């Protein structure tokens, strides 16, 4: 692994770059296509797996390049079958990802950064230092390994992917977009982009860039309060990306892509569930083609927020539904292993 830090990670090369590199090593262009297929379609983690290459070429690749794949360092299985994995990166950093099985779906919740820089007050990851961005291969590997868990443990492949793990995806824009292309390309895993959702704390200009770049996946905004003053207190990013800017960005995204939009709204006791909060949310969501996921809060050690009472949650959601909004109440899964929404922080590994 020490040597891997010295050699160039071959997965950092595009097909054109790989073709040029191998040409300098005296190899024909079709060899690059073979290697590329092994890396991204067959998810090879070792050059010796590339059995249609000559032994000499495999040895040459080992001398020149590394494959900095991630591996499962530890995993925990919840009583509800949710699986949380701690993934070890080539540089010894640790990230987490989650397999969320339900009756109708197998969902991989994956990370985009080591830590996070946004400091949302209710999220365990927000209390960690952001160490670095994940590269496209590290994001891709999480899907491969979680899919393997789904097939081996439950006999069902992944149906959905959500970029809702550690980190803010839009602050690692280039690598996230590259990883999605690898996941969705026929030359990669060929997953439908309609089954992928990117969740953001709200960076308006980058949400618009998603639309300008013609992405085909879905977008979720972590809203949690539809009042600027209140949202500022729990999500500092709102001070530079206020609700008006975010609403405009969501409309721009939908008008240019027609992709699905979800508003995520964590239910905090005595904080964001009053009738006034509901009215604010109706005003924000009005004329937006969206659904609202009201999410059960999962307590963390570093925050004082509490889970909403059943009565206040019921009154809040009933008000929204009477105003014609599409509302789903999401019960958290994997709470007993700190794998639920907002709980990823490597603390139990």
Secondary structure as GFF3:
##gff-version 3
##sequence-region A 1 349
A	DSSP	three_ten_helix	3	5	.	.	.	ID=ss1
A	DSSP	beta_strand	8	9	.	.	.	ID=ss2
A	DSSP	three_ten_helix	10	12	.	.	.	ID=ss3
A	DSSP	alpha_helix	15	24	.	.	.	ID=ss4
A	DSSP	alpha_helix	29	40	.	.	.	ID=ss5
A	DSSP	three_ten_helix	47	49	.	.	.	ID=ss6
A	DSSP	alpha_helix	55	64	.	.	.	ID=ss7
A	DSSP	beta_strand	65	66	.	.	.	ID=ss8
A	DSSP	beta_strand	71	77	.	.	.	ID=ss9
A	DSSP	beta_strand	83	88	.	.	.	ID=ss10
A	DSSP	beta_strand	94	101	.	.	.	ID=ss11
A	DSSP	beta_strand	106	109	.	.	.	ID=ss12
A	DSSP	beta_strand	113	114	.	.	.	ID=ss13
A	DSSP	three_ten_helix	125	127	.	.	.	ID=ss14
A	DSSP	beta_strand	132	133	.	.	.	ID=ss15
A	DSSP	alpha_helix	136	154	.	.	.	ID=ss16
A	DSSP	beta_strand	160	163	.	.	.	ID=ss17
A	DSSP	three_ten_helix	169	172	.	.	.	ID=ss18
A	DSSP	alpha_helix	173	184	.	.	.	ID=ss19
A	DSSP	three_ten_helix	193	195	.	.	.	ID=ss20
A	DSSP	beta_strand	196	200	.	.	.	ID=ss21
A	DSSP	alpha_helix	204	212	.	.	.	ID=ss22
A	DSSP	beta_strand	218	222	.	.	.	ID=ss23
A	DSSP	alpha_helix	228	234	.	.	.	ID=ss24
A	DSSP	three_ten_helix	236	239	.	.	.	ID=ss25
A	DSSP	alpha_helix	243	257	.	.	.	ID=ss26
A	DSSP	beta_strand	261	267	.	.	.	ID=ss27
A	DSSP	alpha_helix	275	285	.	.	.	ID=ss28
A	DSSP	beta_strand	290	296	.	.	.	ID=ss29
A	DSSP	alpha_helix	310	322	.	.	.	ID=ss30
A	DSSP	beta_strand	326	330	.	.	.	ID=ss31
A	DSSP	three_ten_helix	335	337	.	.	.	ID=ss32
###
